[in-house]
Amino acid sequence: MSPTTRRSFLTLASGSAVALSLETADLKGEQLPGQPPSQNSGSQDKNFSNVMAIAAHPGDAFFAMGAPVAVATHLGGQGSLLSLSLGEKGSPTIPTEQYGAMQREAAKKAAAIIGAKALSLTYPDGEIPINEEAKFTVCDLIRQYKPLTIVTHWKGSWHKDHRACYDILDDAIFYAGLPSLVRKEPAHGVTRVFYADNWEDATGFTADTYLDITAVFESWTNACSAFPMWRGETGFRYNDYYGSLAIARGCLSNFHRAVALMSPAEQRVQHIRTP
Ligand SMILES: [Zn+2]
């Protein structure tokens, strides 16, 4: 069995950052110049056996959150990508209805490339509501797909839909895990939440976790290229940005390619036992 299929995630605590790798070969005690030595702090593979990206728009789900989902499927686990809207108002030239259908089709195609499932809700682009209906809808999808890890938007965003997604998720994850809240599916507790490194959500974003995406970089970027906007057709050069960001984050974490993630404050708490 090759090292990449061995589910050999290790966690390295390096200062305040954690590095998660697919391959033990990358983790032979090497450290970056001037950085404190890393320490093993346990395997994390279980949390990446089912990863769900939940985003405001399909582009966010695939470009900013898709690589961790690709890691899950690469390891033989399950991956899904949910967008709360189709991002149908994202094109300056194509009518919204037509563009929404194109986005849905692109998401389906992109998900198939990385062996994941594309899910979409149809809240209006630019007007995603923060209400109980949306929170329970997302809660039900979390209960149905049972992710151990969710990757979503950080709240420090200039985009109102991204902030709405953050708020919806905060309560949806709570509802999903509440056994006394009776829905169609039984309660499901999400183990890990990570906020994605998204160019639109950069205010106050601080990376504390680096995920090695070397093994999935090619399939993930191929998946992203199913979207015309990946190549800059709506004005932002997503391919150049996220492609080079994976290189830059890889430099910082000593992986060939990596994505940076941010944990919620309560997830960063560590318990150090004295024997
Ligand atoms: Zn967006």
Boltz pocket constraint, residues with backbone or C-beta under 6 A from the ligand:
constraints:
  - pocket:
      binder: B
      contacts: [[A, 56], [A, 57], [A, 59], [A, 60], [A, 159], [A, 161], [A, 162]]
      max_distance: 6.0
